Amino acid sequence: MQSAAKVEILKQSLIFSAMNEGELTELSRFANERKFKPDEFVFWEGDDPDWFYIIAEGKIKILKHSSSGREFIIAFFGPGEMFGVVAVFENKPYPASAQSVAETKVLGIKRKDFLAFLAHRPEIALRIIYVLGGRLRDAQGRLRDIAGERVEQRLAGILLMLYLRLGPALPFTRQEIAEMAGTTTETAIRTMSRLKAGGIIRSVRGKTVILDENKLRLLSEGPPQI
């Protein structure tokens, strides 16, 4: 991939979008293109944090495995978004695994190269802290939701989040959606059948299609608080 193409990918990132052309060109020299097939792992939980990544094309899911082997999906990232950067900053093993959802292309930057680049650019480090703080708030919110919400409300919230990030056609199985919502596949199937009967979603060739965002949003908010 040519440097100019790498610069355009870096510009998509919230963190790097404010950098000037010279800085972007310099950073692009450290960026290495990698391609992944669907379901291929970029890294595994516990691996050394030698790289972080920016998505050029495709989608990546971040997941953890319980001691029993059950998979729990933490987050999804799309073009222009970074992943693996927390471990790079902490210099601790990756706390979760990253797996491609579709044909995916990323730019990988080595930890040592990136830290050297940041040494004289504290404003970029501050932007990264801001983005990571937002992710932490999202994660805390999801943990709170899993602990306190009804399954139907929780699952509606997951579908709404995916709709806002990926569009109306969601390329996930019911098992994957169940894992994201922290429930069983059987419960997810029953709940999604009710959503389908209510005209909120429909299934098309292995995808879940959101038909009514407003109803889904109301369901995700739960009953009114008095």
N, C-alpha and C positions, 0 to 999 in steps of 0.2 A: 504494500500500500504506500502511495506517495505521501510525502510530508503534508501537502496541501489537503489531502483527504483526511489525514489524521487531525489536522487543525480544525476542520469542519466538525468532526465528531466531538472534539474537546469543547468546542463552542456550545454544543447542546447541553453540556453539564451546567447546572446551577452554580457550582463552585467555580468553574473556570470561565464562565461566559463574560465576566468583567475584565479578563486579562487582555492586554494589547497583543497585536499580531506577533511582535518580537518574542514575548513571553510564551505565547502559544506555540510558536515555531520551535523554541528551545525545548519546551516540554515534550513536543511531538517526537523529538529525537530519541527520547527514552521509551516511547510507546511501541510495543510489539503486538502485531496483529495475531489473533488466535481464533480458530473456528471450532465450533462444537456441534455435534449432531444432537437431535432430540434425546433427552434423558441422559446425556453424557455429563459426568461430574467435572466441574472446573477445579474444585478442591474439596477435601473432606474435613469434617470437624476433627480438630486435633493436629492438622498439618501445620508446619511452620509457616508464618505469615511473610513469605518472601515477596508476594505480589499483591497489588490491588488492581481492580478492573473497572473499565468504563464500557458500557454496552453500546455497540455501534448499530447492531441489528438483532432482532429476536427478543427473547425474554429469559430471565433467570429466576428460579425460585430458591429461597433460602430455607433450609429445613434442619431439624434436629431429630435424632432417633432416641427413643426411650430405652431403658435397660431391657425391655421385653422385645425391642425391635420395631415398635410402632413409630410411624413417621408423623411428625408434626410440622406443618408448613408455617413459617414465621412471616415471610414477606415475599413479594414479587417485585422485580425491577425490570424496566424497559429501556429503550434507547435514550442515551444521555445520562443515565443514572449510574452511580458508582456502587460497588460492593466489595467487601473485604478490607475496607479502609480502617475500620475500628481496630482490627487485629494488627494492622501495619503500624498504627500509632502506638498501640500498647506494647508491641513487640511480644505478644503472647499468641499461642496457637489459635487458629480460627475457631471461634466458639460454636460454629454451625457449618453445615455443608452447603455448597452452591451447585445447583444442577440446572442444565438447560431445559427449557420447556419446548422449544422449537429449534429449528436451525438458527444458530446464534453466532454472531461475530463480536468479539470484544477487543479492546486495546488493553494490554497488560503493562503495568509500570512497576519496576522493581522498587522495593522498600528503600534501599540505600540511595538510589538515584532520586527518588521523590523527596526524601528528607533533605538531601543536599540542595535540591531545587528550592525547597521551602525556607532554607536557612536565612535568606535575606528577603523573604516575602511574608512577613507576619500577617498581612491582611488576608492572604489566601488561607492561612491556618485558621484564622478567626471565622471565615466563611464555612470551613469544614466543620468547626465546632458547632456553628449554628445549625447546619444540616443534621449533624449527628444528634444534637439535642432534640430536634424535631422527631427523629426516628425513635429516640428513647421515650418521648412522650407517647408516641403511637403504640409502642410495645407495652408500656405501662397501662394504657387504655385497653388494649386487647386482653391483658391479664385480668384487669378489673372486670371486663365484660364476661370473660369465661367464668369467673367466680360468681357473678351475681345475676346474670341475665337468663331469661328463659331460652331454651334451645332455638325456638322459632325466631325470636328477636335476634339472637346471636348469629344465626345462619343468614338472616336477612341482612344484617350488618356486613357480613363477609361478602355476600353477593353485591351489595351496593358499593363496597370498597373496590371490588374487582371491576365492576361496571365503570366506575369513575376513572380507573387506571387503564383499563384495556378495551373499553367499548362494550356494546351490548352482547356480542357473541363471545362467550367464555369457553376456552378450549380445555376444560377440566372435567374429569370424571366425578361422579357423585362421591366416590371414595375420597378423592383429593379435596373436594369441598368440605366433606365431613371432617377430615383431618385439620383443615384450616379453622373450622368452627369448634374443634375440640369435642366432637361427639362421634357416635358410631355411624357406620355406613347405613345401617338399617333405619336409624332415627332420621338421618339426612334424607333418605329416600321417602319416608313417610311425610316429612315436613315439606319437601320439594313437590311432592304430589299435591299437597294442599295449595301450595303457591301456584302450581299449574292449573288446578281447578278454579282458582280465583283470577286467572288471566294475567298473573304477574310475570310468569316465565313460561317458556316452552322448550322442548328438547328437539334438536335437529342434528342428526348424524353425529352423535357423541358430544355435542356442544349444548351448553345451556344458554338460551337467548333471553335477555331481559326485555320484557314487553312494556312494563309500566313502572318507570322509575319512581314516580310519586307514591304509588302504593307501597313499593318496596321500602322507600325512605320512611314512610309513616310506620310501617311494621318494625323497622330497625330501631325506631325511637321508643317503641313500647307504649304501654297505656299512659295516658296523661297523668302527670303528678298533681295531686290536689293538696 
